[in-house]
Amino acid sequence: MEKSMIRVRMSAHDAHYGGNLVDGARMLGLFGDVATELLIRLDGDEGLFVAYDKVEFKAPVFAGDYIEAVGEIVSVGNTSRKMKFEARKVIVPRPDINESACDVLEEPIVVCIAEGTCVVPKDKKRK
């Protein structure tokens, strides 16, 4: 099945709460972008995200963290595509060292997992 990945640095603009904590909904936005790419690759159309069946927030995300969001299509129906997603923290800032220091994590930290369904209407499918 198709797979896709996006890597993004969370900015100060993404921080919504005290302590530079990023809103969990930001991970869902990344999953939406991954889903869009998956649908374009499979069907030649962006499709529509219709539902999340499961969302679990596993660890906090902060401004300065690099997040890698991955997704894959796990089943294909007539117009529906079921997908699984995982967001992982792969780089973290190290303000204890200096304002521009960062570490690449040896083991990524899973921050969010989700499952969802997208639909590509029959008249929109190009592949």
WONORSUL-V608006 format. One record per pair of residues at least 12 apart in sequence whose C-alpha atoms are under 8 Angstrom apart, sorted by the first residue. I is the first residue (numbers start at 0). J is the second residue. D is the distance in whole Angstrom. If there is no record, write none. Layout:
i=I j=J d=D
i=I j=J d=D
//
This chain:
i=0 j=71 d=7
i=0 j=72 d=6
i=0 j=73 d=7
i=1 j=37 d=6
i=1 j=40 d=8
i=1 j=41 d=7
i=1 j=71 d=6
i=1 j=72 d=6
i=2 j=37 d=7
i=2 j=69 d=7
i=2 j=70 d=6
i=2 j=71 d=4
i=2 j=72 d=7
i=3 j=33 d=6
i=3 j=34 d=8
i=3 j=36 d=7
i=3 j=37 d=6
i=3 j=69 d=6
i=3 j=70 d=5
i=3 j=71 d=6
i=4 j=33 d=6
i=4 j=67 d=7
i=4 j=68 d=6
i=4 j=69 d=4
i=4 j=70 d=6
i=5 j=29 d=8
i=5 j=33 d=7
i=5 j=67 d=6
i=5 j=68 d=5
i=5 j=69 d=7
i=6 j=65 d=7
i=6 j=66 d=6
i=6 j=67 d=4
i=6 j=68 d=6
i=7 j=65 d=6
i=7 j=66 d=5
i=7 j=67 d=7
i=8 j=62 d=8
i=8 j=63 d=6
i=8 j=64 d=6
i=8 j=65 d=4
i=8 j=66 d=6
i=9 j=21 d=8
i=9 j=61 d=7
i=9 j=62 d=5
i=9 j=63 d=5
i=9 j=64 d=6
i=9 j=65 d=6
i=9 j=66 d=7
i=10 j=62 d=5
i=10 j=63 d=6
i=11 j=62 d=5
i=11 j=63 d=7
i=12 j=62 d=8
i=13 j=25 d=8
i=13 j=62 d=7
i=14 j=61 d=7
i=14 j=62 d=6
i=18 j=61 d=8
i=19 j=61 d=5
i=19 j=62 d=5
i=20 j=59 d=7
i=20 j=60 d=6
i=20 j=61 d=5
i=20 j=62 d=7
i=21 j=59 d=8
i=21 j=60 d=5
i=21 j=61 d=5
i=21 j=62 d=6
i=22 j=60 d=8
i=23 j=56 d=7
i=23 j=60 d=8
i=26 j=68 d=8
i=26 j=86 d=7
i=26 j=111 d=7
i=29 j=68 d=6
i=30 j=68 d=7
i=30 j=69 d=8
i=30 j=70 d=7
i=30 j=84 d=7
i=31 j=48 d=7
i=33 j=68 d=7
i=33 j=69 d=7
i=33 j=70 d=6
i=34 j=48 d=8
i=34 j=70 d=7
i=34 j=82 d=8
i=34 j=117 d=8
i=37 j=70 d=8
i=37 j=71 d=7
i=37 j=72 d=7
i=38 j=119 d=8
i=41 j=126 d=7
i=42 j=119 d=7
i=42 j=124 d=5
i=42 j=125 d=6
i=42 j=126 d=5
i=43 j=124 d=6
i=43 j=125 d=5
i=43 j=126 d=6
i=44 j=119 d=7
i=44 j=123 d=6
i=44 j=124 d=6
i=44 j=125 d=7
i=45 j=119 d=8
i=46 j=117 d=7
i=46 j=118 d=6
i=46 j=119 d=4
i=46 j=120 d=7
i=46 j=123 d=8
i=47 j=117 d=5
i=47 j=118 d=5
i=47 j=119 d=6
i=48 j=115 d=8
i=48 j=116 d=6
i=48 j=117 d=4
i=48 j=118 d=6
i=49 j=115 d=8
i=49 j=116 d=6
i=49 j=117 d=5
i=49 j=118 d=7
i=50 j=115 d=6
i=50 j=116 d=5
i=50 j=117 d=7
i=51 j=113 d=7
i=51 j=114 d=6
i=51 j=115 d=4
i=51 j=116 d=6
i=52 j=113 d=7
i=52 j=114 d=5
i=52 j=115 d=5
i=52 j=116 d=8
i=53 j=112 d=8
i=53 j=113 d=5
i=53 j=114 d=5
i=53 j=115 d=7
i=54 j=111 d=7
i=54 j=112 d=6
i=54 j=113 d=4
i=54 j=114 d=7
i=55 j=111 d=6
i=55 j=112 d=5
i=55 j=113 d=6
i=56 j=110 d=6
i=56 j=111 d=4
i=56 j=112 d=7
i=57 j=109 d=6
i=57 j=110 d=5
i=57 j=111 d=5
i=57 j=112 d=8
i=58 j=108 d=8
i=58 j=109 d=7
i=58 j=110 d=4
i=58 j=111 d=7
i=59 j=110 d=6
i=60 j=88 d=8
i=60 j=110 d=7
i=63 j=91 d=6
i=63 j=92 d=6
i=64 j=88 d=7
i=64 j=89 d=7
i=64 j=90 d=6
i=64 j=91 d=5
i=64 j=92 d=6
i=65 j=88 d=6
i=65 j=89 d=6
i=65 j=90 d=5
i=65 j=91 d=7
i=66 j=86 d=6
i=66 j=87 d=5
i=66 j=88 d=5
i=66 j=89 d=6
i=66 j=90 d=7
i=67 j=86 d=6
i=67 j=87 d=5
i=67 j=88 d=6
i=67 j=89 d=7
i=68 j=84 d=7
i=68 j=85 d=6
i=68 j=86 d=4
i=68 j=87 d=6
i=69 j=84 d=6
i=69 j=85 d=5
i=69 j=86 d=6
i=70 j=82 d=7
i=70 j=83 d=6
i=70 j=84 d=4
i=70 j=85 d=6
i=71 j=83 d=6
i=71 j=84 d=7
i=78 j=118 d=5
i=78 j=119 d=5
i=78 j=120 d=6
i=78 j=121 d=6
i=79 j=116 d=7
i=79 j=117 d=6
i=79 j=118 d=4
i=79 j=119 d=7
i=80 j=116 d=6
i=80 j=117 d=5
i=80 j=118 d=6
i=81 j=114 d=7
i=81 j=115 d=6
i=81 j=116 d=5
i=81 j=117 d=7
i=82 j=114 d=6
i=82 j=115 d=5
i=82 j=116 d=6
i=82 j=117 d=8
i=83 j=112 d=8
i=83 j=113 d=6
i=83 j=114 d=4
i=83 j=115 d=7
i=84 j=112 d=6
i=84 j=113 d=5
i=84 j=114 d=6
i=85 j=109 d=7
i=85 j=110 d=8
i=85 j=111 d=6
i=85 j=112 d=4
i=85 j=113 d=7
i=86 j=109 d=6
i=86 j=110 d=6
i=86 j=111 d=5
i=86 j=112 d=6
i=87 j=107 d=6
i=87 j=108 d=5
i=87 j=109 d=4
i=87 j=110 d=5
i=87 j=111 d=7
i=88 j=104 d=8
i=88 j=107 d=5
i=88 j=108 d=5
i=88 j=109 d=6
i=88 j=110 d=7
i=89 j=103 d=6
i=89 j=104 d=5
i=89 j=106 d=8
i=89 j=107 d=5
i=89 j=108 d=7
i=90 j=102 d=6
i=90 j=103 d=4
i=90 j=104 d=6
i=91 j=103 d=7
i=91 j=104 d=7
//
